[in-house]
């Protein structure tokens, strides 16, 4: 059995708002919120300073509601280039300590300091990293210290802002098991309801639940969650994970609660267009299409379909999304829609399987292939090519998502 690992989860506190306060010291100590366009309902709070949170402001709150609750709230639009610079600077500091750094979003990442801990105490290292980020970047962070990623992430949440928390595996029964299962990382609202139907209400209940029952009701994820509830997590800190794109998606909050089917289908067309562009830029295709529906009461619904052949074109993505929507929608007013293509792979050399739907399209191309064969017999293989791959220029719209696309900055 290998030695116990020591992993830090570094989580920036109220990141966007903290960056704004670092750039403009006049904002320090004030209630600050970052939001979209306040003139439309899509002006939803993305994050807020701790001063704003103390006055009841929270993420996803409507801007109008936030201003009624806190009239002196300073609402700023997001400044993505500014946040990318701050994020890159933060990860640069972490990489000075070890190469084993895994960014997971713009404001959080893991580092494995097992080797360093032989020379310096982990608490001393954590304090130094936290103070360097504070003094050099003027940004607060919390750090969780644990033997695995799950416990490290859980620990970093336990004390904010500017907390340093150690969570050992032996602490799990006393510190985690009494908590409601919804407070566990990896458990969302729908999973929590499913677990409640199985009389699993706390993390302790989950840790001690029958594994066969969990697998039957929740599949592999149920078994994985039970392992986490027992403090087990074998995932390594993986610096190369920034090169893995698992899915490409896009979502939008509608200006008004919408029930007009034509407008909803038009929204899916726009979303499919963006997803198709992002796939093209990354040279990806995928076999699973998922949609997200959020109704006016903030209930979230997801539906997905796994296809025999990978897709990447706008019309194909749109058709699958709309079909899923018609099967799932109960007529309730819609607040948000989203499309994601997952199980993605490099589009180069992906074999196309002929079906009744696409046979005719490929049959039309047969005469072209015959001509190419004749030319190649005369002049040699590869003399003529059907097309060449041209690098498509990346645009802001082609980004996968802001919280993930900052990773491009770290691939140099």
N, C-alpha and C positions, 0 to 999 in steps of 0.2 A: 504494500500500500504506500502511495507517495506521501510526501510531507504535506501538511495543511497549507493551502494557498491563503494569501492575504490580498484581498481585493478592495479597492476604493471605488465608490460610486460618487462622482463629483456632480452636484446638481446646482446650477446657478439659480439664485433666488430672484423671483419676479423679474426675469431676465430683460425683456424688452423695456419695461419701465425703469429698471436699474440702469440700463444703458443710456436712456434719455436723461436720467438724473446725473449720470457721470459726465455727459456732454454739456449739460446745462445745470450747474450747481444751484441756480435759483429754484430748481424743482425739488431739491432735497428737502425732506421733511414735509412735503406736500402730498395731497391725494392726487395721484397721477394714474390715468388709465390709457391703454392703447386700444384703439377700436378702428373699425372700417368707416365707411361713409356715414356720419351721424344723420344726414338728411334722409337716408332710406332706412328701412328697418334692418337692413343688413348691417347697420352700425351696431355690432355686438362687441362687448368687451372681450378682448383677446387675453389681456393680462392687466394687472393693476399693482400699484405699489402697496407695501404693507400698511402705509398710512390710509390708503383707500380701503383696503380690506377691513381695517379696524372700524370703518364707517359702514360696513355692510355691502361693499362692492365685491362682486365675484365674477369669475370668467363665465361667459355666455350670457351675462345680464344684458338686457337691451339698454342702449345708451340713454334713451329718454327716461327710463326707469331709474338708471344710475344717477342721472342729474337731479331727479326729483328727490332721491334719497340723500344725495350729497351735492348740494348746489355749488359748492366751491371745487368740485372735481375738475381737474384739468384733463381734457380729452385730447389725445394726440393721434394722428394717423400713423400707421406703421412705417418705419424707415428701414427697409430691409438691407440696403447696402451697409448701413451703420451697424446693424446687428451681426452681419456676416463678418465684418472686420473684428468686432469684439469677440465673436466665437473663435475665429482663427487664432487670435491672440491668446485666448484662454487655453486652447488645445496646444498651442506652441509652448506654453509654460509646462503643461503636463508632460509633453514629450521630452523635456529637458531631464526628467527623472527616469524615464524608461521608454523603450520602444513599444512596450506592450500596452498601447492605448487604443481603446475602441470607442469612437464617437457613436452615439446612438441617436442623437438629435442635435439641434443647434445649441442647446443649453445643457447637455448632460453627456457624460461618458464614463466608461470604466477604465481603471488602470490596475494592472497586476504588479504589486510591489513586493512579491514574495522574496525575490533575490535581494532587494534593497533592505528588507527587514532584518537581514543578517548583520547589517552594519548599523542601522538606525532604527529606533523604536517607531512602530507605525503611527502612534499618536503624535510623536514629534514631527514626523514627515507630513502628516495631515495638517497640523497647525501651520507648518511652514508654507505648504501649498495654498492653504486658505488665505493666509496673510499676504502672500505674494500676489495672488489674484486681486485681493482688496487694495493693496498699496500701489501695484503697478497699473491696474486697470480700473480701479475705483469701483469694483463690482463685488457684491457679497455672494457667497456660496455655502452650501452645506455638504458635508462629506460623511458617507456611511462606510464603515470599516467592517468587513466580514469575511468568512472563508469561502463565500461563493457570491455570484452575481445577484441572485434573488434576495439574499439577506442584506447585501450591501445596498441595494436599491431601497429596500424596506427601511434600513437604518437611516439613510439620508433624508427620508421623509419625517423622521421622528422629532427633529428639532430644526425649526426654521424661524427666522433667517440665521445664518452664521453658526450653524450647529455642527458638532462633530460627535457621531454616535457609533459606539462599538456594539455589534450584535453577534454574539456567539451562538453556535448551534444549541448549546445547552440552555440558552435563554429562551428558546422558542416556546416551550410549554407555558412559561410564566408571562412572557411579553406579547406573544402573538396569539396563542390559542384562545384567550378570552375575548378577542376582538370579533366584531361582526365580519362575516365572510366577505362582504362587499368592500371592506377596507384592504383586502389582499390584492397585491398587484397581479393582474391577469384575470381578475374576476370583474366582469361588467354587470350591468343591471339585469340583462336577460339570463346570464349564467347564475346570478344570485337568486333570481326567482325560481330557476330550475332546481337549484340546490335546496331552496326552501321547501319545494314540493316533495323533496326527499327527506325532509326534516333535518336538513343540514343548515344551521344558522350561524355558527361561529367557525373560526379557522380551526379550532380544536375539533369540532364535529367533523370537519372535512378531513383533518389529519387521521382521524380514527374511523373513517367511513369504510364500508366494504368496497374493496378495489374492483371486484367483479361488477357490482351495482353501478359504480361510477363509469366503468368502461361501457357498460350496456346503455346507460342514459346519456353520457357525454362523449363517448368515444375516447380516443387517445388523450384528448385534452383533459378529461376527467382524471385519468391516471397521473398525468403530468401535474395537475393542480394538487392532487393528494401528496405527491412527492414534495412539491414546494411547501405545502402546509406543514410538512415534517422537517422543513429546513434543508431539503436536499436539492442540489442543482449542480449538474456536472458540466455545464457549459463553460468553455474557456473564454477568456478575454481575447477577442479575435480582431487584430488590427486590419485584417484583409476584408472584414465584413463590409467596409465602406464601398467595396467594388461590386457587391451583390445587390442587384435590383430584383426584389421579389414581386413587386406589383407596380402598376402605373395607374393613377386615377385622378379624378377631378370631381369637385362638388361645388354647389352654389346655393346660397340662401336666397330665396325668392323675395322680391320687394314686398309682396303681399301674400297672405294665405291664398293658395290657388286651387281652384277646382275645375278650371277650364281645360279639358283634355287636350285641345289643340296647343294651348300654351305650354302645357306640361310636356307634350311630345316635342315641341320646338326647343324646350330646355334640354331635353335628352339629346337632340341633334347637336346643339352647341357643345354640350359636355363630351359627346362622342368625337366631335371634331378635335377638341383639345387633347383628348386621350390618344387619338390616332396620331396627332402631330408629335406628341411626346414619345410614343412608341417608335415612330419613324426616326426621330433624332437619335434615339438610343439603339436603333436597329434591333428592336425586340418584337416578338409576337407572343400571344398567350392563349391558353386553352380554357381559362375560367373567366366568365363575366359575372360581376356582382353589381347590384344596385343598392343604394342606401336611400331610404325614405324617412324623413322626419316630419311628423304631422304638426298641426298647430298646437297640440298639447305636449309637444316635445317627446312624443313616443317615437323611438327609432325602430325601423324594420329593415332587415336586409334579406335579399334573395340572390341566389347565385345558380349558375348553370355551367357545367363542365362539358366542353365540346370535344368531338372526335379530332377535329383539325384545328390548329392554332389560327387565330385571326389577328388582324392589325388594321384593317381598313375601316374608315369612318362608318360607312353604310352597314357593314356587318356588325360592328359594335353597337350601333344605334338600334338595329333591328332586334338584336338579342336583349338589349336593355329594355326596350319598349314592350317586348313580349313578356319579360319578367314582371314589368310594372303592371301590365293589365291583369296578370294572374294574382298579384299581391295587393293591389289598391282596392280599398273598400269604399272609396268615394269621399273620405275625410279630407278636409282642406290640408294642402301640402305646404310645408314651410321650407324644406330643403330637399334637394335631390343630388345624388352622386352616382358615378360609374367608376368601377375599377376593373382592370384586366390583370389577372394574376396567373401564377404558374408560368411566368414568362421565360422565354429562352431567346438566344440569338437567332435572328431571322435568317441568317446566312445558312444555306444548305439544309433548311428545314424541309423534309420531303412533304409533298402535297399528296394527300390520298384522294383519289377520284371518287366522287359521289354522284348520284343522279342530279344533284343541284349544280355541280361545277363541271360535269362531263362535257356538256355542250361547249362551254367556254374553252376547254383545253382541246377539244376536237377541232375547233376552228384554227388552232395553232399548228396542227399536224403538218399542213403543207409547208409552213415556214421551216419546221424542223427538217423536212425532206430536203429543202434547198440548202440548208446549212450543212447537212450530211454530204451532199454532192460537192459543195465548195471545199469542205475539209478533206475529202478524198483526194481532191486535185492539188490543194495547196498546203495541206497539213493540219493536224489537230490544233484547235485554238486560234486558227487564222481569223475566224470571224466569231464575234460574240454577240449574243442577243442584246446585251445592255451592260453598262458599267455602273459601278456603285459610286455615286457622287455624295460627298459629305454634305449633309444638310445643315445649314447654319442654325445654331441653337438660338431660340428666342426666349424671352421671359415666359411666354405662354407655354413653351415646350417643357418647362421644368416640371418634374414629377410632383413635388410639393416643396414649399419653402423650407420646412423643417428638415427635409431630407436632402434637398439639392445643395445645401451649404456644404455637403460632403465633397462636392466637386472641388472645393477650395483646398481640401486636405489630401488630394491625390497626387500632388506634385512630387 
